[in-house]
Amino acid sequence: MEENDDSSDTMTFVNPTQEEENEEMISTSGKYFVLKHTFNNVSSFENEKCYSNEKEEHFGVPWKISVERCDGFLTLYLCNELYKKSEKKWEIEVEKEMKIVYPSSRGKKEKRGGNSCFVFKNDDDFDGWGDSEFMEWNELEKDFVVDDCFCVEIAVKVRKMTGVYTENLRSFDETMEELSDVVLIVDDEKFYVSKLYLATHSPYFKTLFLGNFNESKKTEIKLSGIDADDFQNYLEVLYGENAINKFTVEGILMVADMYDTRLVIQKCENYLKKTLKKNLKIKLQLSTQYNLSSLKKQCLEEIKSVADIQSLIPGDIHDLDPSVMAELFQKSLSLHNTNEI
């Protein structure tokens, strides 16, 4: 079996002792993602040595899962790899739920930890946040290790990001009141915009503003399921600003998809197609999640080897889009036939 992607003896972690855990499910709206990784060669894990997966970028921020075998317990942490010890101040408030999953299609047995919240900061003295005694090592080996491996899943909800984005490129505050005819409220932040301009580009807003709904007569309307930063960036793109970058593209796509704004979706797709540094696996996931056919075609054309195919397979094969699975199977056959010639 393959070795785990990364290991280290020097990482520092923190337990969420200042936050009470709860058993409620994390909301999947807004900035939500799931990290999954299968750790191999469990029998060779050294005590107090850290093992991690490769960094995975979500909403412009690199994340990874780290585990340790430590004095009879499994230590499990969520790690944030953004600009540690930088002069620029930033904070990322997250909610997370961690679990160990039985790696088999015969049934999804799992060990869950409660939900808890934490704030990552630029001047943190630690590399990860989680639970130093997530479960006893003997329990892990008995109930969750199969073929010398076990699977970890961490569901993450980013509640707020501060200092990560650039300064706003355009104002939608009260200084724009004279040029607006409606106020949209997101997380208590007010955006002064034009009904007709938004309705021109979005069937959702056309129905909201011009349809036979109570909202069409209101001067202030609350929007839910998104955060203010993402909506600010979305509006900037809609109003012609160059607001798409590696930190904003996923959030903008999420809002544009929710409000069916093809102009903004197309601009995000064009950006992703030109961004060679963006992880191919993440780009392919975004292409299927938001039905970006041109980006999906480009991603599949970039597959040149069996190693490329393996890099695109998620921890749980069931998470792979059926159409992508079929394409990868065809690619695999093509590469196999080519090697035989």
C-alpha positions in Angstrom: 0.0 0.0 0.0 1.0 3.6 -0.5 2.6 5.5 2.4 0.7 8.4 3.9 1.4 11.6 2.1 3.1 13.5 4.8 4.5 13.0 8.3 6.2 15.2 10.8 7.5 15.1 14.3 7.3 18.9 15.0 3.6 19.9 14.6 1.8 21.6 17.5 -1.9 21.2 18.1 -4.6 22.6 20.4 -7.8 21.0 21.8 -11.0 23.0 21.7 -11.3 23.2 25.5 -12.8 26.7 25.3 -15.7 25.6 23.2 -18.5 23.3 24.2 -19.1 20.5 21.8 -22.7 19.8 20.6 -24.4 17.0 18.8 -26.3 19.1 16.1 -25.4 18.5 12.5 -23.4 21.2 10.8 -25.4 23.3 8.3 -24.2 22.5 4.8 -25.2 26.0 3.4 -22.6 28.6 2.7 -18.9 27.9 2.9 -19.1 24.1 3.6 -16.8 21.3 2.6 -15.7 17.8 3.7 -12.1 16.6 3.9 -11.7 12.8 3.5 -8.6 10.7 3.6 -7.6 7.1 4.0 -4.5 6.6 6.2 -2.5 3.5 5.2 0.1 1.3 6.9 -1.5 1.8 10.3 0.5 -1.0 11.9 3.7 1.0 11.2 2.5 4.2 12.9 5.1 5.5 15.3 4.1 6.9 18.7 3.8 10.7 18.7 4.6 11.1 15.0 2.2 13.1 12.9 0.7 11.7 9.7 -1.1 14.0 7.2 -2.8 14.0 3.8 -1.8 16.4 1.1 -3.1 19.9 1.4 -6.5 20.5 -0.1 -7.6 24.0 -1.1 -11.2 25.2 -0.3 -12.2 28.8 -0.6 -8.6 29.7 -1.3 -7.4 28.3 1.9 -5.2 25.1 2.2 -6.5 22.5 4.7 -5.4 19.1 5.7 -6.1 16.3 8.2 -3.5 15.3 10.7 -3.5 12.2 12.9 -1.1 10.7 15.6 -0.9 7.6 17.6 -0.2 9.0 21.0 0.0 7.0 24.2 -2.8 4.6 23.5 -5.1 7.2 21.8 -5.8 8.4 18.3 -5.2 12.1 18.0 -7.2 13.8 15.2 -6.8 17.4 14.0 -7.9 19.9 11.3 -5.0 21.9 10.0 -5.0 25.3 8.4 -2.0 26.1 6.2 -2.6 29.8 5.4 0.3 32.2 5.8 1.4 31.2 9.2 3.3 33.9 11.2 2.6 36.5 8.5 2.5 40.2 9.2 -1.0 40.5 7.6 -3.6 39.8 10.2 -6.3 37.3 9.3 -8.9 35.2 11.1 -10.9 32.2 10.0 -13.8 31.1 12.2 -14.8 27.5 11.5 -17.2 24.9 12.8 -16.2 21.3 12.4 -17.3 17.7 12.9 -14.8 14.8 12.8 -15.5 11.2 12.4 -13.8 7.8 11.7 -15.5 5.8 9.0 -15.4 2.0 8.5 -13.7 1.7 5.0 -16.2 -0.7 3.4 -19.2 -0.6 1.2 -20.8 -3.3 3.4 -22.1 -0.6 5.8 -21.1 2.8 7.0 -20.1 2.3 10.6 -18.6 5.5 12.1 -17.3 7.1 15.3 -18.3 10.8 15.5 -17.0 13.6 17.6 -19.3 16.5 18.6 -19.4 19.8 16.7 -17.2 22.6 18.0 -16.1 26.0 16.8 -12.7 27.6 16.7 -10.9 30.7 15.2 -7.6 30.2 13.3 -5.4 33.3 13.4 -2.2 34.4 11.6 -0.2 34.5 14.8 -1.3 31.1 16.2 1.4 29.1 17.9 -0.1 25.8 16.8 -0.7 24.0 13.5 -4.0 22.3 14.0 -7.1 22.1 16.2 -9.0 19.0 17.3 -9.0 16.2 19.8 -5.9 14.7 21.4 -7.9 11.7 22.6 -10.5 11.2 19.9 -10.7 7.5 20.6 -8.7 4.7 22.1 -6.2 3.2 19.7 -7.3 -0.3 20.5 -10.9 0.6 19.6 -9.7 2.0 16.3 -7.7 -1.1 15.4 -10.6 -3.4 16.5 -13.5 -1.6 14.9 -12.2 0.6 12.1 -8.9 -0.6 10.7 -9.4 -2.8 7.5 -6.4 -4.0 5.4 -4.1 -1.9 7.6 -5.9 1.4 6.9 -8.7 3.6 8.3 -10.7 6.5 6.9 -11.2 10.0 8.4 -13.8 12.6 7.5 -13.9 16.2 8.7 -16.9 18.3 7.8 -16.0 22.0 7.9 -18.3 25.1 7.9 -16.4 28.4 7.5 -18.4 30.9 9.5 -16.4 34.0 8.8 -13.1 35.0 7.1 -11.4 38.3 8.0 -8.3 39.7 6.5 -8.1 37.0 3.8 -9.8 38.9 1.0 -8.5 42.1 -0.6 -10.1 45.4 0.0 -13.6 45.9 -1.6 -13.3 47.0 -5.2 -16.8 48.7 -5.2 -19.1 50.1 -2.6 -22.7 48.9 -2.1 -23.2 50.8 1.2 -25.4 53.7 2.0 -23.3 56.0 -0.3 -25.1 54.2 -3.1 -28.5 54.8 -1.7 -29.4 57.5 -4.2 -28.7 55.1 -7.1 -30.5 52.1 -5.6 -34.2 51.1 -5.2 -33.8 48.1 -2.9 -31.6 47.1 0.0 -30.5 43.4 0.3 -29.4 42.4 3.8 -26.9 39.6 4.3 -25.6 38.8 7.8 -26.9 42.2 9.0 -24.8 44.0 6.3 -26.8 46.1 3.9 -26.2 46.2 0.1 -27.9 49.1 -1.9 -28.5 47.8 -5.4 -30.7 48.2 -8.5 -33.7 45.8 -8.9 -33.7 46.0 -12.7 -29.9 45.5 -13.0 -30.0 42.3 -10.8 -33.2 41.1 -12.5 -31.6 41.5 -15.9 -28.9 39.0 -15.0 -30.6 36.7 -12.6 -34.0 34.8 -13.1 -34.1 34.4 -9.3 -33.9 38.2 -8.7 -36.3 38.8 -11.6 -38.9 36.6 -9.9 -38.1 38.1 -6.5 -38.3 41.7 -7.5 -40.9 41.7 -10.4 -43.1 38.7 -9.5 -46.2 38.4 -7.5 -44.5 38.1 -4.2 -44.6 40.2 -1.1 -40.9 40.9 -1.4 -41.5 42.7 -4.7 -43.0 45.6 -2.7 -40.4 45.7 0.0 -37.5 48.2 0.1 -35.4 45.9 2.3 -35.1 42.1 1.8 -33.1 39.6 3.8 -31.1 36.9 2.0 -30.1 33.7 3.7 -27.7 30.8 3.1 -24.8 33.0 2.0 -22.3 35.3 3.8 -21.7 38.9 3.2 -18.2 38.7 1.8 -19.2 36.2 -0.9 -22.2 38.4 -1.8 -20.0 41.5 -2.0 -17.6 39.7 -4.3 -20.5 38.4 -6.4 -21.9 41.9 -6.8 -18.5 43.2 -7.8 -18.2 40.7 -10.6 -21.7 41.4 -11.7 -20.9 45.1 -11.8 -17.8 44.5 -13.9 -15.0 44.5 -11.4 -12.1 42.0 -11.5 -12.9 40.4 -8.2 -12.3 36.7 -9.0 -9.1 35.2 -7.5 -8.1 32.0 -5.7 -9.7 33.1 -2.5 -13.0 34.3 -3.9 -13.8 32.0 -6.8 -15.6 29.2 -4.9 -17.7 31.6 -2.8 -18.7 33.6 -5.9 -19.6 30.4 -7.8 -21.7 29.3 -4.9 -23.7 32.6 -4.8 -24.0 32.8 -8.6 -25.3 29.2 -8.8 -27.8 29.9 -6.0 -29.1 33.0 -7.9 -28.7 31.4 -11.4 -26.4 34.2 -12.7 -24.9 32.9 -15.9 -22.7 35.9 -16.5 -20.9 35.4 -13.2 -20.8 31.6 -13.5 -19.1 32.0 -16.9 -16.5 34.4 -15.6 -15.7 32.0 -12.8 -15.4 29.1 -15.2 -13.1 31.1 -17.5 -10.9 32.0 -14.5 -10.6 28.4 -13.4 -9.7 27.3 -17.0 -6.8 29.7 -17.0 -5.6 28.9 -13.5 -3.0 26.2 -14.0 -2.0 26.2 -10.3 -5.5 25.2 -9.1 -5.5 21.6 -8.0 -6.9 19.5 -10.9 -9.0 17.4 -8.4 -10.6 20.5 -7.0 -11.3 22.0 -10.4 -13.0 18.7 -11.5 -15.1 18.7 -8.4 -16.2 22.3 -9.0 -17.0 21.5 -12.7 -19.4 18.7 -11.7 -20.8 20.6 -8.7 -21.7 23.6 -10.7 -22.2 21.9 -14.1 -19.3 23.7 -15.8 -19.0 21.5 -18.9 -16.2 23.4 -20.6 -14.0 23.2 -17.4 -14.9 19.5 -17.0 -13.8 18.8 -20.6 -10.5 20.7 -20.0 -9.8 18.8 -16.7 -10.4 15.4 -18.4 -8.1 16.4 -21.3 -5.3 17.1 -18.8 -5.3 13.5 -17.6 -2.2 11.9 -19.2 -1.3 9.0 -16.9 -2.7 6.4 -14.5 -1.2 8.5 -11.7 -3.3 11.4 -12.8 -6.4 9.2 -12.6 -5.5 8.0 -9.2 -5.0 11.6 -8.0 -8.6 12.3 -8.9 -10.2 9.4 -7.0 -11.8 10.7 -3.7 -11.4 8.9 -0.4 -14.9 7.5 -0.9 -15.5 6.3 -4.5 -19.2 7.0 -4.0 -18.4 10.7 -3.9 -17.3 10.6 -7.6 -19.8 11.9 -10.1 -21.1 9.0 -12.2 -20.3 10.8 -15.5 -16.8 11.5 -14.3 -16.4 7.9 -13.2 -17.3 6.7 -16.7 -14.9 9.2 -18.3 -12.1 8.1 -16.0 -12.8 4.4 -16.8 -12.6 5.2 -20.5 -9.3 7.1 -19.9 -7.9 4.2 -18.0 -8.7 1.8 -20.8 -7.2 4.1 -23.4 -4.0 4.5 -21.4 -3.9 0.7 -20.9 -4.3 0.0 -24.6 -1.6 2.7 -25.4 0.9 1.1 -23.1 0.3 -2.3 -24.7 1.2 -1.0 -28.2 
